[in-house]
Amino acid sequence: MSLRANRVGEQMKKEMSDIIGRKIKDPRIGFVTVTDVEVTGDLQHAIVYISVLGDEEQKEKTLKGLSQAKGFIRSEIGQRIRLRKTPEISFEFDESIMYGHRIDTLIHQINSDDKPAKDEEE
């Protein structure tokens, strides 16, 4: 990714968080955190990675609500960030948080399994 695409992605991330948090009033959209925005080198497409608080049903409702608000979000981004052409937006769940939590759980589980073995050796 180019330096310019990186800067546009960071600016979009900041603006996207504000738009989703303050401007969109769709009841389907729950508590959303924009974790990252990847913009292609030609600035034509942007993948917005989100994290949603709630169960799978709430996540799916949020994704549907965001998909339907895509046009509004894109026009807001276009007004806030001066670009020749506003990138097409697609939303994806950020699985890295769940992956990190799973690894953390496994590490704690391994460490708790090792403690009794150390006590038996003494």
N, C-alpha and C positions, 0 to 999 in steps of 0.2 A: 504494500500500500504506500502511496506517495505521501510526502509531508503535507501537501495541501489536502488530500483526502482525509488524512488523520485529523487535521485541524477542523475541517468541515464536520467530520464525525463527532468530534468532541463538542463542537458548538451545537450540533443537532441534538446530542444527548442532553445537554443542558436545557435547551428550548423544549424538547420533547417532554422532559419531566415536568416542566412548568405547564405546558399545554394539557397534558393528561391529568395532572393534579388539579388545575384550576379552571380550565375552559370546558372540558367535556363533562356533561351532566348525565350521561347514560347510567342508569341504575345497574346495568349488567357489569359494568367495569368496577372491579373491586380495588383493593389497595395494590397499586402497580408501582414497581421500581424499574426504571430503565437502567440496565446494568452496562450496556455497551451499544454502540452504533458502528457498524462497519460499512464504509462507503467505498464503492468501486473506484478505481483509478480515474475513470472518465466522468465521475460524479453523476452517473445516470441512475444508479440503484443504491439503496441503503437498506441494510438488514438491521432492524432494531431488536435487540435482545432484551427481554423483559423477565422479571420475576414477579409472581403473583402470590399474595398471601391467601391461603385457603386450600380447599380440597380440589380434586380433579374437575368436578362439576363447575366450581367457581372459576377455575383456570380457563375452561372451555368457553364459558359465558363471556369472560373478559376478552379472550381472543376474538370472539365473534363481534363484540361491541367495538373493539379497536379496529377490526377489519372494516366494519361499516362506517367508522369515523375517519377512515384513511384519507378521504378527499379533503375533509375539513382540516385534519392535522397537516396535510401536505400544503394546503393554502396558507395556513398559519406559519409554517416553517418558511414558505416562500416570502412572506411579508417580513419576517424577522431576520432572515439571513439573505443577503443580497447575492444571488447566484443567477447566472443566465438561464438555467433550467433547474427547477427543483427536482431532486432525485425521487424516483419511484420508491415507495416505502413498503416493506414487508415485515411482519412481526414474527418472531420466533421465541420460544421459551429458552431461557438460559439454564441449561442443565448443569452447569459447572458448580452452582451452589449446592444442588442436591448431591452431586458427585463428591464434592468436598466434604459434605456432612457425612456421607456414607463412609468415606475413608477415615474420617475422624472417629466415627463410631467403631469401626473395625480396629483402629489403633488402641482405643480405650479398652476394647474387649480383649485384645491380645495382652495388653499390660495388666489387666485385672486377672487374667488367667495365669500369668507368670508369677504373680506375688505369692500365692500359696506354695509354689514349687521352691522359691527362694527360702521361705521360712522353714520348709522341711529339711533343706540342706544344712541348716545351722544346728 
